[in-house]
Amino acid sequence: MFDIKYFPGAKKFWHMGKMYDWNTVNVHVMSHALHYGSSVFEGIRAYDTEKGPAVFRLPEHIDRLVHSAEVMNMSVPYSKAEIIDAVKEVMKANKLRSAYIRPNLFYSYGNLGLVPKASPVELTIGCWAWGAYLGEDAKEKGVHVLLLPWPRIHRSQIDLTAKIGGNYVQSNLAGSYARRQGFDEGVFLNLEGRIAEGPGENILIVKDQVVITNDKRESILEGITRTSILEIAKHLGYRVEVRPMTVEDFLNADEAFFTGTAAEVTPITRITDGREMDQPKSEWKQYIIGSGVPGPITKRLAQVYAQVVRGKFPEFEKWLTYIYDSPEDAAAALEESDVYHVTNF
Ligand SMILES: Cc1ncc(COP(=O)(O)O)c(C=O)c1O
């Protein structure tokens, strides 16, 4: 039995066209991806709306999944339309009203040389009720981040527009390090010494009422949440600038926040500069963003984002893919569905 403490509500997963009980083991331990990180994945969320559960920007996520697969030289065994149908199927099978959805394409069992020449590509999709990445409290109060001593992998070294499993080793190490040092999350600079991104989040700042963020030239994954927030900000009448952000820009920002499918919009209220690893921790300098609490533009964007993803903002309903054909079908199918107490990651 697999404990579902960190996967509330998980009952079934989809693998190569079939639905399996959560406890099924159908991947060999000698699968290529398990050894070398030769997988690509997506992190997607579905939200409860008045018309039943809806997936936020599903086609864009599947486009990115297929793009990532191309970067990994994978031939994808399903069309985009088939993957979208599979996501809907797994949501229905788990009877969830809101969920985090994780498709993963990976080089499976075949050969274990570094080049997966005899390893087939397989697709699996799971979903469960996952809470706020950095905690609900973080969304209200903001987080304290650490400027990390290691630069982000550079875009000249590996294509960072792809969500490749192996790339996340750096995120794992950095995220663990920041938490061990007592911070909520880390922030990577890039090799140029400017702000890159969090281990699994983009960074936006606000200065003199302008919403500012960087782009892929700064060695980041241009997140779908980031792009959505930029569109929402423009719609609300804010000025938006996409340009490199220096460390000074970040430290002197009026407001700052993370965006990501998992983190949604999470305010950043304190920054500690831990770039010099050899310096004693007691000498690391701490900076307060604005007045030390989430700023008004961050709060507004977070609030509108929360409405948009739940179908409460008609202009952006185009970003939702409903799981069921009608609200009545959704209500009937989910009559007996449980409400889960979500944990964070
Ligand atoms: C490295 C990295 N940057 C940024 C993001 C945010 O992207 P998105 O908003 O598409 O979830 C993620 C999460 O997918 C990520 O892993």
The ligand as an ORCA input file, in Angstrom:
! r2SCAN-3c Opt
* xyz 0 1
  C      11.553     26.310    -12.739
  C      10.155     26.819    -12.811
  N       9.953     28.115    -13.048
  C       8.707     28.618    -13.107
  C       7.587     27.822    -12.932
  C       6.220     28.385    -13.031
  O       5.576     27.900    -14.182
  P       4.018     27.748    -14.302
  O       3.436     29.066    -13.957
  O       3.795     27.386    -15.727
  O       3.595     26.690    -13.363
  C       7.760     26.471    -12.676
  C       6.618     25.572    -12.484
  O       6.208     24.898    -13.388
  C       9.079     25.951    -12.632
  O       9.260     24.659    -12.383
*
